[in-house]
Amino acid sequence: MTSTPYFTHLQKDKKLEKVLSEQQPIVLKEEKDHVAYLCSSIIGQQLSTKVAAVIRDRFFSLIDAEKKLAEQIIGLDIDAMLSVGLSQSKAAYMKNLASFSIEHENQISSLNNMSDQEIVKFLTQIKGIGAWTVEMLLMFAMQREDVFPVDDLGIQQAMIKLYEIEASSKKELKLKMNLIADSWSPYRTYASMHLWRWKDS
C-alpha cells in the first residue's frame, strides 16, 4: 500500500493505526458548485442515504443544469418542491439558501479564500444550515484536510468504541474526543473519514 503524508502522521496514534492498516488511503474530492452541494445536504438531513438519493434525483430533475441554480430555486413553486418529496421546512431552507447565495454572490464564489472557521460562521447565518452541514461541505466538497465533526453521531460512536471512552455527558464526551483528535491535526478530515469507514464495515 502506498503511504501518504497523512497516513504516516495518523499512524502515530496506535489505535487509529489498526483502523488504517485495514483500509486504502483516501483521496479528497472537489465539488465546484457549493450551492448544489448544500442543497443535497439539506435534502439528506435526517434521511437514509437511499431515500435521500431518490429525492435528490427528483429535485435536480426540476433544474436546468445550464442555468443558475439559486435563481431557479427562487422561481420554483413550493408545491413543485413538495411533489418531489421535500418537506415544507426543507423547501423553505432551500429558498433561504438560494436567497442568501444571490445576496452574497461574491462571498459564495470566493469561499475557497476563506478559512474553515470563516466559512462555518458565514454559512451558518442561513436558516437550515448548521455547523455539521458546513463541516460536510468542507470535507466532501472543498478538500479541507483538518476538519473534525465532533457533533457527528457516527464519529462519536466510532470513537467511543475504538478508544473505549467513558463520559457522563455529551460535553465530557466531546472534550475527550477533541483531546484525542488534536494529535491528528493537520489531517483530522482523513481520520474522521477512516473512522466512518471502520464503523460501517
Residue frames relative to the residue before (quaternion, step in Angstrom):
aa qw qx qy qz dx dy dz
M 1.0000 0.0000 0.0000 0.0000 0.00 0.00 0.00
T 0.4294 -0.6953 0.5130 0.2628 3.56 -0.95 0.94
S 0.2981 -0.7499 0.5610 0.1845 3.54 -0.86 0.95
T 0.1992 -0.7556 0.6140 0.1111 3.55 -1.16 0.66
P 0.6773 -0.4866 0.3304 0.4419 3.62 -1.16 0.36
Y 0.6720 0.4913 -0.3225 0.4506 3.60 0.91 -0.83
F 0.6126 0.5597 -0.3413 0.4416 3.59 1.04 -0.82
T 0.6616 0.5161 -0.2938 0.4579 3.56 0.88 -1.01
H 0.6697 0.5033 -0.2940 0.4602 3.57 0.95 -0.90
L 0.7216 0.4629 -0.2625 0.4429 3.59 0.80 -1.01
Q 0.5801 0.6044 -0.3677 0.4038 3.58 1.18 -0.49
K 0.5188 0.6300 -0.4192 0.3978 3.59 1.26 -0.24
D 0.6224 0.4668 -0.3256 0.5373 3.58 1.26 -0.44
K 0.3669 -0.7973 0.4336 0.2042 3.58 -0.21 1.29
K 0.6436 0.4995 -0.3349 0.4734 3.61 1.05 -0.66
L 0.6699 0.4822 -0.2923 0.4830 3.56 1.01 -0.84
E 0.5641 0.6096 -0.3784 0.4086 3.59 1.11 -0.64
K 0.6324 0.5374 -0.3257 0.4529 3.59 1.03 -0.81
V 0.6377 0.5163 -0.3082 0.4814 3.58 1.05 -0.85
L 0.6803 0.5074 -0.2839 0.4462 3.59 0.88 -0.99
S 0.6372 0.5672 -0.3315 0.4030 3.57 1.01 -0.83
E 0.7028 0.4498 -0.2561 0.4880 3.59 1.22 -0.48
Q 0.7341 0.4136 -0.2124 0.4950 3.60 1.26 -0.08
Q 0.4967 -0.6174 0.5205 0.3181 3.53 -1.34 0.38
P 0.5942 -0.5637 0.4182 0.3926 3.63 -1.12 0.51
I 0.3933 -0.7120 0.5431 0.2081 3.53 -1.23 0.60
V 0.1641 -0.7418 0.6413 0.1072 3.55 -1.12 0.77
L 0.3706 -0.7431 0.5132 0.2169 3.58 -0.68 1.08
K 0.2936 -0.7614 0.5573 0.1534 3.56 -1.03 0.87
E 0.2929 -0.7383 0.5790 0.1842 3.53 -1.27 0.48
E 0.0994 -0.7399 0.6624 0.0619 3.55 -1.05 0.89
K 0.3402 -0.7918 0.4703 0.1902 3.57 -0.44 1.19
D 0.7121 0.4218 -0.2591 0.4980 3.60 1.05 -0.72
H 0.2123 -0.8313 0.5043 0.0972 3.56 0.02 1.32
V 0.6125 0.5428 -0.3519 0.4543 3.60 1.10 -0.63
A 0.6441 0.5100 -0.3166 0.4741 3.60 0.98 -0.84
Y 0.6360 0.5234 -0.3307 0.4605 3.58 1.00 -0.80
L 0.6703 0.4923 -0.3006 0.4670 3.59 0.93 -0.88
C 0.5868 0.5504 -0.3617 0.4710 3.61 1.11 -0.64
S 0.6600 0.5062 -0.2999 0.4672 3.57 0.90 -0.95
S 0.6454 0.5255 -0.3147 0.4563 3.58 1.03 -0.81
I 0.6312 0.5184 -0.3301 0.4731 3.58 0.99 -0.83
I 0.6380 0.5290 -0.3239 0.4562 3.59 0.94 -0.89
G 0.7333 0.4726 -0.2341 0.4290 3.57 0.93 -0.96
Q 0.4545 0.7041 -0.4536 0.3032 3.61 1.23 -0.26
Q 0.8718 -0.0040 -0.0498 0.4873 3.58 -0.91 1.09
L 0.5959 0.5183 -0.3930 0.4710 3.59 1.11 0.66
S 0.5406 -0.5695 0.4842 0.3860 3.56 -1.22 0.39
T 0.6589 -0.5223 0.3671 0.3979 3.57 -1.22 0.56
K 0.6579 0.5401 -0.3035 0.4284 3.58 0.98 -0.93
V 0.6848 0.4726 -0.2800 0.4790 3.58 0.85 -1.02
A 0.6365 0.5410 -0.3230 0.4447 3.58 0.97 -0.90
A 0.6461 0.5353 -0.3181 0.4414 3.59 0.97 -0.89
V 0.6423 0.5237 -0.3192 0.4596 3.60 1.00 -0.84
I 0.6885 0.4726 -0.2802 0.4733 3.59 0.86 -1.00
R 0.6158 0.5548 -0.3379 0.4460 3.58 1.04 -0.81
D 0.6641 0.5000 -0.3030 0.4660 3.59 0.90 -0.95
R 0.6573 0.5091 -0.3077 0.4627 3.59 0.96 -0.88
F 0.6561 0.5160 -0.3169 0.4504 3.57 0.94 -0.90
F 0.7239 0.4417 -0.2666 0.4580 3.58 0.77 -1.00
S 0.5438 0.5851 -0.4165 0.4341 3.61 1.23 -0.14
L 0.6109 0.5397 -0.3437 0.4662 3.60 1.28 -0.31
I 0.6876 0.5099 -0.2397 0.4580 3.55 1.31 -0.47
D 0.3341 -0.7065 0.5893 0.2048 3.55 -1.10 0.80
A 0.4062 -0.7573 0.4621 0.2190 3.59 -0.45 1.24
E 0.6372 0.5497 -0.3242 0.4320 3.60 1.20 -0.47
K 0.7251 0.4181 -0.2316 0.4957 3.59 1.21 -0.45
K 0.6574 -0.5230 0.3675 0.3990 3.57 -1.26 0.41
L 0.4880 -0.7104 0.4387 0.2544 3.53 -0.76 1.15
A 0.6788 0.5167 -0.3152 0.4159 3.61 0.73 -1.05
E 0.6739 0.4993 -0.3030 0.4525 3.58 0.90 -0.91
Q 0.6350 0.5215 -0.3289 0.4655 3.57 1.09 -0.69
I 0.6357 0.5244 -0.3354 0.4566 3.60 0.99 -0.81
I 0.6123 0.5443 -0.3409 0.4612 3.59 1.02 -0.85
G 0.7300 0.4551 -0.2310 0.4545 3.57 0.96 -0.93
L 0.5423 0.6422 -0.4006 0.3646 3.59 1.23 -0.31
D 0.4463 -0.6613 0.5396 0.2688 3.53 -1.07 0.84
I 0.5489 -0.6281 0.4351 0.3390 3.61 -0.92 0.90
D 0.6362 0.5421 -0.3356 0.4345 3.61 0.96 -0.83
A 0.6250 0.5269 -0.3331 0.4699 3.59 1.08 -0.75
M 0.6525 0.5100 -0.3085 0.4679 3.58 1.02 -0.81
L 0.6611 0.4956 -0.3058 0.4730 3.58 1.01 -0.83
S 0.6309 0.5741 -0.3308 0.4037 3.59 1.07 -0.75
V 0.6878 0.4542 -0.2981 0.4815 3.62 1.16 -0.45
G 0.6920 -0.5090 0.2676 0.4364 3.58 1.29 0.16
L 0.4833 0.6492 -0.4524 0.3746 3.59 1.25 0.10
S 0.4319 -0.6540 0.5460 0.2959 3.56 -1.14 0.62
Q 0.6802 -0.4715 0.3657 0.4258 3.56 -1.31 0.30
S 0.6836 0.4917 -0.2989 0.4490 3.60 0.90 -0.92
K 0.6656 0.4962 -0.3185 0.4576 3.62 0.94 -0.80
A 0.6057 0.5355 -0.3510 0.4723 3.59 1.09 -0.70
A 0.6530 0.5077 -0.3046 0.4723 3.59 1.02 -0.85
Y 0.6365 0.5295 -0.3271 0.4555 3.61 0.99 -0.82
M 0.6500 0.5170 -0.3155 0.4589 3.57 1.01 -0.82
K 0.6281 0.5150 -0.3284 0.4820 3.57 1.05 -0.79
N 0.6211 0.5389 -0.3352 0.4599 3.62 1.02 -0.81
L 0.6547 0.5219 -0.2931 0.4616 3.55 0.95 -1.01
A 0.6687 0.5105 -0.2983 0.4508 3.57 0.90 -0.96
S 0.6571 0.5094 -0.3065 0.4635 3.60 0.91 -0.94
F 0.6642 0.5154 -0.2934 0.4551 3.55 0.93 -1.00
S 0.7013 0.4796 -0.2875 0.4421 3.59 0.87 -0.92
I 0.6142 0.5067 -0.3496 0.4938 3.59 1.19 -0.47
E 0.6688 0.5155 -0.2862 0.4528 3.57 0.96 -0.97
H 0.7868 0.2439 -0.1121 0.5558 3.59 1.06 -0.82
E 0.0746 0.8656 -0.4929 0.0476 3.56 1.09 0.78
N 0.6574 0.5273 -0.3198 0.4330 3.60 0.93 -0.87
Q 0.6806 0.4755 -0.2950 0.4730 3.60 0.93 -0.90
I 0.6252 0.5401 -0.3390 0.4500 3.59 1.01 -0.82
S 0.7063 0.4576 -0.2734 0.4659 3.58 0.92 -0.86
S 0.7456 0.3497 -0.2332 0.5171 3.60 1.22 -0.24
L 0.1848 0.8075 -0.5329 0.1727 3.60 1.12 0.68
N 0.6201 0.5822 -0.3434 0.3982 3.58 1.02 -0.78
N 0.6622 0.5057 -0.3030 0.4625 3.59 1.22 -0.43
M 0.6238 0.5484 -0.3349 0.4449 3.59 1.29 -0.17
S 0.5206 -0.5955 0.5002 0.3524 3.55 -1.27 0.38
D 0.6871 -0.4611 0.3498 0.4393 3.59 -1.27 0.30
Q 0.6824 0.5017 -0.2902 0.4455 3.58 0.86 -1.01
E 0.6392 0.5239 -0.3220 0.4617 3.59 1.02 -0.79
I 0.6487 0.5167 -0.3144 0.4618 3.58 1.00 -0.83
V 0.6385 0.5158 -0.3266 0.4686 3.60 0.95 -0.86
K 0.6759 0.4992 -0.2926 0.4565 3.59 0.84 -1.00
F 0.6740 0.5139 -0.2851 0.4476 3.59 0.97 -0.93
L 0.7688 0.4036 -0.2146 0.4472 3.59 0.70 -1.07
T 0.6329 0.5287 -0.3564 0.4393 3.62 1.10 -0.45
Q 0.4405 0.6453 -0.4764 0.4032 3.60 1.27 0.23
I 0.6256 0.5484 -0.3284 0.4472 3.59 1.21 -0.56
K 0.4164 -0.6998 0.5166 0.2644 3.60 -0.74 1.02
G 0.7454 0.3343 -0.2742 0.5074 3.58 -0.72 1.09
I 0.6919 0.3775 -0.2657 0.5552 3.59 1.30 -0.16
G 0.0901 -0.8110 0.5778 0.0177 3.57 -0.48 1.22
A 0.7412 -0.4095 0.2875 0.4476 3.54 -1.32 0.10
W 0.6328 0.5475 -0.3410 0.4284 3.61 0.95 -0.85
T 0.6500 0.5219 -0.3138 0.4545 3.59 0.93 -0.92
V 0.6673 0.4859 -0.3027 0.4764 3.59 0.97 -0.84
E 0.6147 0.5421 -0.3461 0.4566 3.60 1.05 -0.72
M 0.6382 0.5140 -0.3268 0.4709 3.60 1.02 -0.77
L 0.6087 0.5401 -0.3388 0.4723 3.59 1.08 -0.75
L 0.6622 0.5160 -0.3023 0.4514 3.58 0.89 -0.98
M 0.7246 0.4601 -0.2420 0.4524 3.57 0.92 -0.97
F 0.8191 0.3197 -0.1213 0.4605 3.54 0.75 -1.12
A 0.7687 0.3204 -0.1985 0.5167 3.61 1.20 -0.22
M 0.7811 0.3528 -0.1700 0.4863 3.58 1.11 -0.63
Q 0.4183 -0.7551 0.4322 0.2607 3.60 1.30 0.21
R 0.3186 0.7337 -0.5338 0.2743 3.59 1.04 0.75
E 0.3500 -0.8215 0.4262 0.1451 3.56 -0.56 1.20
D 0.7847 0.3556 -0.1607 0.4816 3.59 1.14 -0.46
V 0.3483 0.7201 -0.5123 0.3125 3.57 0.85 1.04
F 0.0695 -0.7943 0.6031 0.0227 3.57 -0.93 0.91
P 0.1781 -0.8205 0.5360 0.0881 3.62 -0.23 1.26
V 0.1595 -0.8547 0.4889 0.0709 3.56 0.41 1.30
D 0.6750 0.4990 -0.2967 0.4554 3.62 1.15 -0.53
D 0.5033 0.6649 -0.4250 0.3521 3.60 1.25 -0.14
L 0.4818 -0.7068 0.4438 0.2672 3.56 -0.72 1.12
G 0.6457 0.5345 -0.3172 0.4436 3.59 0.99 -0.84
I 0.6514 0.4956 -0.3043 0.4872 3.59 1.01 -0.84
Q 0.6303 0.5333 -0.3329 0.4555 3.58 0.99 -0.83
Q 0.6804 0.4925 -0.2913 0.4579 3.59 0.86 -0.99
A 0.6563 0.5206 -0.3092 0.4502 3.58 0.96 -0.91
M 0.7070 0.4639 -0.2751 0.4574 3.58 0.88 -0.91
I 0.5897 0.5504 -0.3662 0.4639 3.60 1.08 -0.66
K 0.6920 0.4780 -0.2702 0.4686 3.56 0.96 -0.92
L 0.7196 0.4643 -0.2627 0.4446 3.59 0.75 -1.06
Y 0.7930 0.3107 -0.1482 0.5026 3.58 0.87 -0.95
E 0.3602 -0.7600 0.4661 0.2747 3.58 1.36 0.09
I 0.1624 0.8141 -0.5336 0.1618 3.56 0.90 1.02
E 0.1019 -0.7507 0.6497 0.0636 3.53 -1.03 0.88
A 0.1042 0.7929 -0.5900 0.1115 3.56 -0.77 1.05
S 0.3890 -0.7456 0.4987 0.2100 3.56 -0.97 0.87
S 0.7848 0.1386 -0.0938 0.5967 3.60 1.27 -0.17
K 0.6531 -0.4976 0.3948 0.4123 3.55 -1.32 0.32
K 0.6225 0.5579 -0.3331 0.4363 3.57 1.03 -0.83
E 0.6743 0.4820 -0.2877 0.4798 3.58 0.92 -0.93
L 0.6203 0.5473 -0.3386 0.4484 3.58 1.02 -0.83
K 0.6956 0.4816 -0.2804 0.4534 3.58 0.81 -1.02
L 0.6047 0.5532 -0.3431 0.4589 3.57 1.11 -0.71
K 0.6830 0.4805 -0.2770 0.4753 3.58 0.92 -0.96
M 0.6296 0.5348 -0.3266 0.4593 3.58 1.04 -0.80
N 0.6695 0.5063 -0.2970 0.4552 3.57 0.91 -0.95
L 0.6221 0.5445 -0.3362 0.4511 3.59 1.04 -0.76
I 0.6568 0.4900 -0.2986 0.4892 3.58 1.01 -0.86
A 0.7088 0.4930 -0.2622 0.4310 3.57 0.85 -1.04
D 0.5113 0.6577 -0.4201 0.3600 3.60 1.17 -0.47
S 0.6745 0.5060 -0.3010 0.4455 3.58 1.00 -0.81
W 0.6091 0.5626 -0.3517 0.4345 3.62 1.22 -0.37
S 0.5230 0.6554 -0.4098 0.3591 3.59 1.18 -0.54
P 0.6155 -0.1422 -0.7739 -0.0455 1.73 -2.03 1.49
Y 0.5860 0.5965 -0.3560 0.4171 3.62 1.11 0.62
R 0.2105 0.8317 -0.4970 0.1301 3.61 1.06 0.68
T 0.5500 0.6002 -0.3972 0.4236 3.60 1.17 -0.49
Y 0.6804 0.4880 -0.2914 0.4626 3.59 0.84 -0.99
A 0.6338 0.5307 -0.3351 0.4521 3.59 0.93 -0.88
S 0.6560 0.5169 -0.3065 0.4567 3.59 0.94 -0.92
M 0.6647 0.5065 -0.3043 0.4573 3.58 0.93 -0.91
H 0.6495 0.4974 -0.3213 0.4770 3.58 1.01 -0.76
L 0.6361 0.5226 -0.3305 0.4616 3.61 1.05 -0.69
W 0.6156 0.5244 -0.3467 0.4752 3.61 1.04 -0.71
R 0.6426 0.5238 -0.3144 0.4625 3.58 0.92 -0.94
W 0.6689 0.5178 -0.2915 0.4466 3.56 0.90 -1.02
K 0.6572 0.5171 -0.3023 0.4575 3.56 0.97 -0.91
D 0.7318 0.4451 -0.2344 0.4598 3.58 0.99 -0.88
S 0.6042 0.5907 -0.3654 0.3905 3.59 1.21 -0.32
